[in-house]
Amino acid sequence: MGFSLFDVELEFIFDPCVAGKMLIINPQGSPGCIVPGGTHSPEDVEDREDSVLWVDNAEELSEVLASSSSRFREFRNLVLGRSQGEQE
C-alpha cells in the first residue's frame, strides 16, 4: 500500500496553505511540521526536535508525506506483529 493522495490533491493542499500562510502539521511522524512555499522564516517556527521541514512545491510535499507515511506503516506493522509482506 503506497501513499494515497493524487498530485491534484496535493496541489489543493499546498496552494491554499501558501496563500493563507499556513503550516501543515504531520501527525504521522517526522517531520512534525511542514512549511510550504517559504510562508514562514526559520525564526517564525520553533523547531524543538529538528522536526520542521520546508517544501517549495506540491511534489516536494508528496515526497515528504510519502516518506513519513511509509515510516508510520513500518512502525504500525512492528507494533501489530506483521511482517513487511503481510497484507494490511
Summary of the structure (lengths in Angstrom):
residues: 88
radius of gyration: 14.5
end to end distance: 8.1
largest distance: 43.8
contacts: 216
relative contact order: 0.19
helix: 44%
strand: 11%
